[in-house]
Amino acid sequence: MSTKADNISARLAQAIKRRRVELRLTLRDLALRSGVSASMISDIEREAKSPTISTLDALAQALGVPMSALADSAAPWAKRIHVVRAAERPNLVDIKSGAKRDNFGPKLPGSKVEFLSYVVPPRKMAGPFAAHARGTIEHMYLAAGRITVVFGDETVTLRTGDSCSCFADIAHRFDNREGKVGAFLYIVVEEP
């Protein structure tokens, strides 16, 4: 594993455990809230395993924080400008679907916006992802490809250049199973 991957795994492990302890949750409590087994959570916190995007999403939702908050550094913010160099930016690849999530963070204290890109390979589906907090909105722009966006029982197909905004307080997924090329989305997550 590379040093970059080691750093991301370590930050994720520390952030998950720190937030779990802040909320006074046992491993079992977090497992019940997230649907992720207590043994898997323990493995992640000990850096024995790295979470998939879906697992990280479920844990973040159960912990009441965006995924980016788990990956961002815990260093205090002392400057106005916060740069994340391309080589340092955390990106996650879902082993099952091959979908790649690249967060353009850092999320500043008090910010309720997360900016990321998401690439779903051809003939794959990413998700389902857990519902966000009530009132959360995902704004999407499809930069390349074609994708079917599913939020609950509502579905829309986006083509290159299309955009949409969705209330994300319901389970959702990105379906590119009929696609011949990767679908490249820019997503802004706006929390209430």
Secondary structure per residue as TSV (DSSP state, phi and psi in degrees):
chain	resnum	aa	ss	phi	psi
A	1	M	-	360.0	140.6
A	2	S	-	-75.1	164.7
A	3	T	H	-61.8	-40.4
A	4	K	H	-60.1	-46.6
A	5	A	H	-64.6	-39.0
A	6	D	H	-60.1	-44.8
A	7	N	H	-63.1	-42.3
A	8	I	H	-65.6	-44.8
A	9	S	H	-60.7	-42.4
A	10	A	H	-64.8	-43.7
A	11	R	H	-64.1	-42.3
A	12	L	H	-62.0	-46.8
A	13	A	H	-58.5	-47.7
A	14	Q	H	-64.9	-43.7
A	15	A	H	-66.1	-40.8
A	16	I	H	-64.4	-47.5
A	17	K	H	-65.8	-43.8
A	18	R	H	-59.1	-45.9
A	19	R	H	-67.8	-39.2
A	20	R	H	-60.8	-43.8
A	21	V	H	-67.6	-40.7
A	22	E	H	-56.1	-40.3
A	23	L	T	-83.5	-1.0
A	24	R	T	58.1	44.0
A	25	L	-	-102.5	137.4
A	26	T	-	-80.0	170.2
A	27	L	H	-57.5	-41.6
A	28	R	H	-64.5	-41.9
A	29	D	H	-58.3	-47.9
A	30	L	H	-65.6	-36.6
A	31	A	H	-61.4	-44.0
A	32	L	H	-65.0	-39.6
A	33	R	H	-69.9	-37.0
A	34	S	H	-98.7	-23.5
A	35	G	S	82.4	5.2
A	36	V	S	-98.3	135.4
A	37	S	-	-63.1	149.6
A	38	A	H	-60.1	-37.3
A	39	S	H	-67.4	-37.6
A	40	M	H	-66.3	-42.7
A	41	I	H	-61.1	-43.4
A	42	S	H	-60.1	-44.5
A	43	D	H	-61.5	-40.6
A	44	I	H	-65.7	-46.3
A	45	E	H	-63.9	-29.1
A	46	R	T	-90.7	3.2
A	47	E	T	64.2	22.4
A	48	A	S	-78.2	-26.8
A	49	K	S	-139.1	152.7
A	50	S	-	-102.6	137.8
A	51	P	-	-75.5	149.2
A	52	T	-	-74.9	170.2
A	53	I	H	-60.8	-43.3
A	54	S	H	-62.7	-41.2
A	55	T	H	-66.0	-44.7
A	56	L	H	-62.5	-39.9
A	57	D	H	-61.5	-45.7
A	58	A	H	-62.6	-42.4
A	59	L	H	-66.3	-43.6
A	60	A	H	-60.5	-44.3
A	61	Q	H	-62.0	-43.8
A	62	A	H	-66.3	-29.3
A	63	L	H	-89.4	-5.5
A	64	G	T	73.2	30.4
A	65	V	S	-135.0	155.5
A	66	P	-	-71.4	156.2
A	67	M	H	-56.1	-36.5
A	68	S	H	-61.3	-32.6
A	69	A	H	-64.4	-30.5
A	70	L	H	-74.9	-30.0
A	71	A	H	-90.9	-22.7
A	72	D	S	-68.7	151.8
A	73	S	-	-66.2	149.6
A	74	A	-	-86.3	5.2
A	75	A	-	-62.9	141.3
A	76	P	-	-67.5	150.5
A	77	W	-	-91.2	119.0
A	78	A	-	-119.3	-10.4
A	79	K	S	-115.2	165.4
A	80	R	S	-80.9	-35.4
A	81	I	-	-105.5	127.6
A	82	H	-	-124.0	112.1
A	83	V	-	-104.1	138.7
A	84	V	-	-118.8	111.6
A	85	R	-	-68.8	149.2
A	86	A	T	-52.9	-40.1
A	87	A	T	-70.7	-18.9
A	88	E	T	-101.1	-11.7
A	89	R	-	-69.3	128.6
A	90	P	-	-72.3	129.8
A	91	N	E	-131.0	146.4
A	92	L	E	-122.4	140.7
A	93	V	E	-119.0	125.7
A	94	D	-	-77.0	118.7
A	95	I	T	-59.9	-39.2
A	96	K	T	-67.8	-49.4
A	97	S	T	-99.7	-20.3
A	98	G	-	81.1	2.6
A	99	A	-	-65.0	141.0
A	100	K	E	-115.7	129.2
A	101	R	E	-114.9	122.2
A	102	D	E	-121.8	113.7
A	103	N	E	-90.7	129.3
A	104	F	-	-90.5	10.3
A	105	G	-	-32.0	-167.5
A	106	P	-	-82.7	154.1
A	107	K	-	-85.4	120.3
A	108	L	-	-78.9	151.6
A	109	P	T	-55.3	133.4
A	110	G	T	89.9	-15.7
A	111	S	-	-74.0	142.1
A	112	K	-	-117.2	24.0
A	113	V	E	-125.9	136.6
A	114	E	E	-124.8	131.6
A	115	F	E	-116.7	126.9
A	116	L	E	-151.1	167.1
A	117	S	E	-116.5	155.2
A	118	Y	E	-142.5	127.5
A	119	V	E	-119.1	122.8
A	120	V	E	-108.2	117.4
A	121	P	-	-61.2	159.3
A	122	P	T	-61.1	146.6
A	123	R	T	62.7	27.8
A	124	K	E	-130.7	160.0
A	125	M	E	-126.5	134.3
A	126	A	E	-105.0	130.2
A	127	G	E	111.2	-171.4
A	128	P	E	-75.1	148.6
A	129	F	E	-102.8	146.1
A	130	A	-	-64.6	153.9
A	131	A	-	-63.4	140.6
A	132	H	-	-80.8	177.2
A	133	A	S	-60.4	149.7
A	134	R	T	-54.7	132.4
A	135	G	T	94.4	-6.9
A	136	T	-	-71.0	137.6
A	137	I	E	-121.2	136.8
A	138	E	E	-108.9	121.9
A	139	H	E	-101.2	127.8
A	140	M	E	-126.3	144.4
A	141	Y	E	-131.1	125.5
A	142	L	E	-92.1	108.6
A	143	A	E	-80.3	-28.3
A	144	A	E	-156.9	147.3
A	145	G	S	89.6	-157.8
A	146	R	E	-145.5	139.0
A	147	I	E	-148.6	147.4
A	148	T	E	-102.4	123.4
A	149	V	E	-101.2	126.4
A	150	V	E	-122.6	117.4
A	151	F	E	-121.3	105.9
A	152	G	T	64.1	-123.8
A	153	D	T	-102.2	10.4
A	154	E	E	-100.6	137.2
A	155	T	E	-133.4	141.5
A	156	V	E	-144.0	142.4
A	157	T	E	-102.7	126.7
A	158	L	E	-105.5	143.2
A	159	R	E	-116.9	163.7
A	160	T	T	-44.7	127.8
A	161	G	T	93.3	-14.1
A	162	D	-	-76.8	155.7
A	163	S	E	-140.5	161.3
A	164	C	E	-157.6	162.9
A	165	S	E	-127.0	136.6
A	166	C	E	-134.0	139.0
A	167	F	E	-72.1	120.6
A	168	A	-	-102.9	23.8
A	169	D	S	-91.4	37.4
A	170	I	S	-149.4	155.5
A	171	A	-	-58.3	142.3
A	172	H	E	-147.7	166.0
A	173	R	E	-155.2	163.9
A	174	F	E	-119.4	118.2
A	175	D	E	-109.5	113.6
A	176	N	E	-121.2	26.5
A	177	R	T	-64.8	-24.0
A	178	E	T	-96.6	-1.2
A	179	G	-	-77.7	147.7
A	180	K	S	-101.0	-11.5
A	181	V	S	-133.2	163.2
A	182	G	-	-64.5	144.9
A	183	A	E	-98.2	123.0
A	184	F	E	-111.9	108.0
A	185	L	E	-106.4	141.4
A	186	Y	E	-102.9	133.0
A	187	I	E	-130.6	133.9
A	188	V	E	-114.0	120.7
A	189	V	E	-99.7	120.8
A	190	E	E	-112.0	113.1
A	191	E	-	-87.1	153.3
A	192	P	-	-69.6	360.0
